[in-house]
Amino acid sequence: MSAVYLLDTNVISEFSKPIPNQHTLEMIREHEDMCAICATVWEEAVYGYESMPEGKRKNAVLDTILDIKESYDILPYDDFAAKICGEIRSKCKKAGKPAPFYDSQIAATAIANGMVLITHNTEDFAALCENSMLKVEDWWG
């Protein structure tokens, strides 16, 4: 089965939290074979890890991101997604609601692959939803 849900960075970060949102983890497990991440989310995860001070927490986060890389397809940010990204960022800017670049890349990857973006930061993607075909769900309970 091909992926239907694109997990945002704040979703995959639940795997490494000392007290994760249980509803979110249950939803991910329930739909695990239908989930993927994108190259932008992978970059954000690696950047977060690399920015951490050395220690047990950093080691635990490394284990988590390696498990994520092993468990989920990582969709590329390709020329089709880049075209969509440029279009929706321009629409957002013209509407007076500029969209952050990374969020736009994630949204464009979801749109390019016909996927629903799973995020807890729905407000961050509101302008992108208003100016594109982006579908967003929040799996926090």
C-alpha positions in Angstrom: 0.0 0.0 0.0 1.4 3.4 -0.9 1.7 6.1 1.7 -1.3 8.3 2.4 0.0 10.3 5.4 3.0 12.5 5.5 4.3 13.0 9.0 5.6 16.4 10.0 8.6 16.9 12.2 6.6 17.6 15.3 4.9 14.2 14.8 8.0 12.1 14.6 9.6 14.0 17.5 6.9 12.4 19.7 8.9 9.1 19.4 11.9 10.6 21.3 10.0 12.6 24.0 10.1 11.4 27.6 6.3 11.7 27.8 5.0 11.4 24.3 1.4 12.1 23.3 -0.2 8.6 23.5 -3.0 9.3 21.1 -0.6 10.5 18.5 1.5 7.3 18.9 -1.6 5.2 18.7 -2.7 6.9 15.5 0.8 6.4 13.9 0.8 2.7 14.9 -2.7 2.2 13.5 -1.7 3.8 10.2 2.0 2.9 10.2 2.0 1.2 6.8 0.4 4.2 5.3 2.9 6.8 6.6 6.0 8.4 5.2 8.2 11.4 5.9 9.8 13.8 3.4 13.4 14.9 2.9 12.7 18.2 4.5 11.4 16.5 7.7 14.4 14.2 7.6 16.7 17.2 7.4 15.0 18.9 10.3 15.4 15.7 12.4 19.1 15.4 11.6 19.6 19.1 12.3 17.9 18.9 15.6 20.0 15.9 16.6 23.3 17.5 15.4 22.4 20.7 17.4 22.0 18.8 20.7 24.7 18.7 23.4 26.5 15.4 23.8 24.8 13.1 26.3 22.3 10.4 26.9 19.4 12.4 25.5 21.3 12.9 22.2 22.1 9.2 22.0 18.4 8.4 22.5 17.4 10.8 19.8 19.9 9.3 17.4 18.4 5.8 18.0 15.0 7.3 17.3 15.9 9.0 14.1 17.7 6.0 12.8 14.7 3.9 13.6 12.5 6.4 11.7 14.8 6.3 8.7 14.5 2.5 8.8 10.8 2.4 9.3 9.4 5.0 6.9 10.0 5.9 3.2 11.7 9.3 2.8 10.0 11.1 -0.1 12.3 13.4 -2.1 11.7 17.1 -2.6 11.8 16.9 -6.4 11.1 19.3 -9.3 7.3 18.7 -9.2 7.2 19.5 -5.5 9.5 22.5 -6.0 7.1 23.9 -8.7 4.1 23.4 -6.3 6.1 25.0 -3.5 6.9 28.1 -5.6 3.3 28.5 -6.7 1.8 28.2 -3.2 4.4 30.4 -1.6 3.6 33.1 -4.2 -0.1 32.7 -3.6 0.4 33.0 0.2 2.6 36.1 -0.3 0.0 37.8 -2.6 -2.7 37.0 0.0 -0.6 38.8 2.6 0.2 35.6 4.5 3.8 34.6 3.6 4.5 31.0 4.3 7.8 29.7 5.9 10.1 28.0 3.4 10.4 24.6 5.2 6.7 24.4 5.9 6.1 25.2 2.2 8.4 22.4 1.1 6.7 19.9 3.4 3.3 21.0 2.2 4.3 20.9 -1.4 5.7 17.4 -1.0 2.4 16.3 0.5 0.4 17.8 -2.4 2.8 16.4 -5.0 2.3 12.9 -3.6 -1.5 13.2 -3.0 -1.0 12.9 0.8 -2.5 14.3 3.9 -0.1 16.1 6.1 -0.2 15.0 9.8 0.9 17.9 12.1 0.1 19.4 15.4 1.1 22.8 14.1 -2.0 23.2 12.0 -1.9 27.0 12.4 1.5 27.1 10.8 0.0 25.5 7.7 -3.3 27.5 7.6 -2.3 29.9 4.9 -0.9 27.0 2.8 -4.2 25.2 3.1 -6.1 28.3 2.1 -4.0 28.8 -1.0 -3.6 25.2 -2.2 -5.0 21.7 -2.1 -3.2 20.8 1.0 -5.1 18.6 3.5 -4.0 18.6 7.1 -4.9 16.4 10.1 -4.0 16.8 13.7 -3.6 13.4 15.5 -3.3 14.9 19.0 -6.1 13.6 21.2 
